[in-house]
């Protein structure tokens, strides 16, 4: 199955509820029912490569583009690859503003598949083999993340995310 990154937008009431009952955080992000209409993004296995494309790092950074792997508040128990984490609205807004400014040529410069392999980016070897086609796929997924963050920014929403 592999490691996937999933996030769900949350209003202030939902944030308060999850903080009061952290054991429900994972089920909030990945509900058994109603997930089709919930404000959820699933970056599947591309999450780490997208993070690298944004930050040039395998791990969390202080950069506002470090949304997928950031220094965020942890909520609840470890779900195998860590606990759920809370992404505040300010972080989503900062990400949205910076991500909008990234040009196609800048993303091409950042798409260093050799560095992805060297930094052990999840599925980095696959992107190295795919070349330019891998970048096209990642930029499509990045566009989804930009839309997710823009929705949060305009709706004054936060998010909860997990790697599972």
C-alpha positions as CSV (number, residue, x, y, z in Angstrom):
1,X,0.0,0.0,0.0
2,X,2.7,2.6,0.9
3,X,2.8,5.8,2.7
4,X,0.2,8.4,1.8
5,X,-0.4,12.0,3.0
6,X,-4.0,13.0,3.6
7,X,-5.4,16.3,5.0
8,X,-8.8,17.7,5.7
9,X,-10.0,21.2,6.2
10,X,-11.5,22.2,9.5
11,X,-13.4,25.1,10.8
12,X,-12.9,26.6,14.3
13,X,-15.6,24.3,15.8
14,X,-14.1,21.2,14.3
15,X,-10.6,22.2,15.5
16,X,-11.9,22.7,19.0
17,X,-13.7,19.4,18.9
18,X,-10.6,17.5,17.7
19,X,-8.4,19.2,20.3
20,X,-10.9,18.2,23.0
21,X,-11.0,14.6,21.7
22,X,-7.6,13.9,20.0
23,X,-8.5,10.2,19.6
24,X,-11.0,11.3,16.9
25,X,-8.4,13.1,14.8
26,X,-7.5,10.2,12.5
27,X,-11.2,9.3,11.9
28,X,-11.9,13.0,11.2
29,X,-9.4,13.0,8.4
30,X,-10.3,9.6,7.0
31,X,-14.0,9.1,7.8
32,X,-15.6,5.8,6.9
33,X,-18.7,7.6,5.6
34,X,-19.0,10.9,3.8
35,X,-15.4,11.1,2.6
36,X,-16.6,11.7,-1.0
37,X,-17.9,15.2,0.0
38,X,-15.6,16.1,2.8
39,X,-12.9,18.8,2.1
40,X,-10.1,16.3,1.9
41,X,-6.9,16.1,-0.2
42,X,-5.1,12.9,-0.7
43,X,-1.6,13.3,-2.2
44,X,-1.2,9.6,-2.2
45,X,2.5,8.5,-2.5
46,X,3.5,11.7,-4.2
47,X,3.6,13.7,-1.0
48,X,7.3,13.4,-0.3
49,X,8.4,14.3,-3.9
50,X,6.0,17.3,-3.8
51,X,7.5,18.4,-0.5
52,X,11.0,18.1,-2.0
53,X,9.9,20.1,-5.1
54,X,8.7,22.9,-2.8
55,X,11.5,22.9,-0.2
56,X,14.5,21.1,-1.7
57,X,14.5,19.1,1.5
58,X,13.6,15.6,2.6
59,X,12.4,16.8,6.0
60,X,10.6,19.7,7.6
61,X,11.9,23.2,7.1
62,X,11.0,26.7,8.4
63,X,9.9,27.7,4.9
64,X,6.2,28.5,4.4
65,X,6.3,26.0,1.5
66,X,6.9,23.3,4.1
67,X,3.2,22.5,4.4
68,X,3.4,18.7,3.9
69,X,6.2,18.2,6.4
70,X,6.2,21.1,8.8
71,X,6.8,21.9,12.4
72,X,3.1,21.6,13.4
73,X,1.3,20.7,16.6
74,X,0.9,16.9,16.9
75,X,-2.6,15.6,17.8
76,X,-3.4,12.2,19.2
77,X,-1.6,8.9,19.0
78,X,1.0,7.7,16.4
79,X,-0.8,6.1,13.5
80,X,2.2,4.2,12.2
81,X,4.1,7.0,10.6
82,X,3.4,9.6,13.3
83,X,0.4,11.3,14.8
84,X,-2.1,13.6,13.1
85,X,-0.8,17.2,12.9
86,X,-2.7,20.5,13.0
87,X,-2.0,23.0,10.3
88,X,-3.2,26.5,11.4
89,X,-4.9,28.8,8.9
90,X,-1.9,31.2,9.0
91,X,0.3,28.5,7.7
92,X,-2.1,27.6,4.9
93,X,-2.4,31.3,3.9
94,X,1.4,31.7,3.9
95,X,1.8,28.5,1.8
96,X,-1.0,29.6,-0.6
97,X,0.6,33.0,-1.2
98,X,4.1,31.6,-1.8
99,X,3.0,28.6,-3.9
100,X,1.0,30.9,-6.2
101,X,4.3,32.7,-7.0
102,X,6.1,29.6,-8.1
103,X,6.6,29.6,-11.8
104,X,6.8,26.6,-14.1
105,X,10.4,27.4,-14.8
106,X,11.2,27.6,-11.1
107,X,9.6,24.2,-10.5
108,X,11.7,22.7,-13.4
109,X,14.8,24.0,-11.7
110,X,13.8,22.4,-8.4
111,X,13.0,19.1,-10.0
112,X,16.4,17.5,-9.3
113,X,15.8,13.7,-9.5
114,X,19.4,12.9,-8.6
115,X,19.1,14.9,-5.4
116,X,15.8,13.1,-4.7
117,X,17.5,9.8,-4.9
118,X,20.4,11.0,-2.7
119,X,18.1,12.5,-0.1
120,X,16.0,9.3,-0.1
121,X,12.8,10.9,-1.2
122,X,10.0,8.4,-1.1
123,X,9.8,6.9,-4.6
124,X,12.7,9.2,-5.7
125,X,14.2,6.5,-7.9
126,X,10.9,6.2,-9.8
127,X,10.9,9.9,-10.5
128,X,14.6,9.7,-11.6
129,X,13.6,7.0,-14.1
130,X,10.5,8.9,-15.3
131,X,12.3,12.2,-15.9
132,X,10.2,15.1,-17.2
133,X,7.0,13.0,-17.1
134,X,7.4,12.7,-13.3
135,X,7.5,16.5,-13.1
136,X,4.3,16.8,-15.1
137,X,2.5,14.5,-12.7
138,X,3.9,16.2,-9.6
139,X,2.9,19.6,-10.8
140,X,-0.7,18.4,-11.4
141,X,-0.8,17.1,-7.8
142,X,0.8,20.4,-6.6
143,X,-2.0,22.3,-8.2
144,X,-4.5,20.2,-6.1
145,X,-2.5,21.2,-3.0
146,X,-2.6,24.9,-4.0
147,X,-6.4,24.7,-4.5
148,X,-6.7,23.1,-1.1
149,X,-4.7,25.8,0.6
150,X,-6.4,28.6,-1.3
151,X,-9.8,27.2,-0.1
152,X,-8.5,27.2,3.4
153,X,-7.1,30.7,3.1
154,X,-10.3,32.2,1.7
155,X,-12.6,30.4,4.1
156,X,-10.5,31.0,7.2
157,X,-10.1,27.3,7.7
158,X,-7.3,25.2,9.3
159,X,-6.4,21.6,8.5
160,X,-5.5,18.3,10.1
161,X,-3.1,16.0,8.2
162,X,-1.6,12.6,8.6
163,X,0.8,10.3,6.9
164,X,-0.6,6.8,6.9
